[in-house]
Amino acid sequence: MKLSARNQLPGKVVSINKGATTAHVKIELASGLAMTSSITNEAVDDLGLKVGDSVHAVVKASDVMIGK
């Protein structure tokens, strides 16, 4: 699958916590950092996501804030 988003971070699913409608999917990135995404339970099921899967976190944003 090709995407226009340039920020595609490869990683591995380390946890999936489903709520009533939304799931929090934690991804361990190749750099050893972690990122959590909130997606619908339906998206988790449609993608067949499970712990250990290799995935890409795709970040498409108009603004990136930096704090110090």
DOGU-514441 format. One record per residue (C-alpha): x negated, y, z negated; residue number from 0. Coordinates in pm, whole numbers. Layout:
N
east=X	north=Y	up=Z	nr=NUM;
...
***
This chain:
68
east=0	north=0	up=0	nr=0;
east=-135	north=342	up=95	nr=1;
east=-46	north=652	up=-106	nr=2;
east=-113	north=1021	up=-60	nr=3;
east=-211	north=1061	up=-426	nr=4;
east=-588	north=1077	up=-462	nr=5;
east=-604	north=1005	up=-835	nr=6;
east=-575	north=626	up=-832	nr=7;
east=-734	north=467	up=-1137	nr=8;
east=-782	north=89	up=-1138	nr=9;
east=-716	north=-95	up=-1461	nr=10;
east=-559	north=-388	up=-1639	nr=11;
east=-226	north=-404	up=-1827	nr=12;
east=-300	north=-457	up=-2198	nr=13;
east=50	north=-413	up=-2343	nr=14;
east=412	north=-362	up=-2245	nr=15;
east=657	north=-235	up=-2505	nr=16;
east=1016	north=-224	up=-2383	nr=17;
east=1274	north=0	up=-2544	nr=18;
east=1644	north=33	up=-2466	nr=19;
east=1582	north=175	up=-2116	nr=20;
east=1215	north=274	up=-2100	nr=21;
east=895	north=75	up=-2132	nr=22;
east=552	north=198	up=-2237	nr=23;
east=286	north=25	up=-2030	nr=24;
east=-69	north=59	up=-2162	nr=25;
east=-347	north=22	up=-1907	nr=26;
east=-715	north=-21	up=-1985	nr=27;
east=-904	north=169	up=-1718	nr=28;
east=-1228	north=50	up=-1561	nr=29;
east=-1417	north=317	up=-1755	nr=30;
east=-1306	north=159	up=-2086	nr=31;
east=-1046	north=430	up=-2151	nr=32;
east=-675	north=365	up=-2189	nr=33;
east=-370	north=530	up=-2035	nr=34;
east=-5	north=479	up=-2122	nr=35;
east=277	north=523	up=-1871	nr=36;
east=648	north=551	up=-1950	nr=37;
east=850	north=376	up=-1680	nr=38;
east=1194	north=218	up=-1669	nr=39;
east=1246	north=-140	up=-1780	nr=40;
east=1386	north=-202	up=-1432	nr=41;
east=1054	north=-87	up=-1278	nr=42;
east=861	north=-327	up=-1504	nr=43;
east=1087	north=-612	up=-1392	nr=44;
east=1080	north=-514	up=-1022	nr=45;
east=699	north=-501	up=-1026	nr=46;
east=679	north=-825	up=-1224	nr=47;
east=436	north=-659	up=-1463	nr=48;
east=277	north=-870	up=-1733	nr=49;
east=-20	north=-835	up=-1967	nr=50;
east=-343	north=-909	up=-1783	nr=51;
east=-223	north=-785	up=-1443	nr=52;
east=-462	north=-572	up=-1238	nr=53;
east=-289	north=-246	up=-1149	nr=54;
east=-360	north=112	up=-1044	nr=55;
east=-248	north=415	up=-1244	nr=56;
east=-151	north=673	up=-983	nr=57;
east=-151	north=1032	up=-1104	nr=58;
east=27	north=1291	up=-891	nr=59;
east=56	north=1625	up=-1065	nr=60;
east=60	north=1988	up=-963	nr=61;
east=-115	north=2095	up=-1285	nr=62;
east=-389	north=1945	up=-1496	nr=63;
east=-445	north=2107	up=-1834	nr=64;
east=-771	north=2093	up=-2024	nr=65;
east=-799	north=2159	up=-2397	nr=66;
east=-1093	north=2201	up=-2627	nr=67;
***
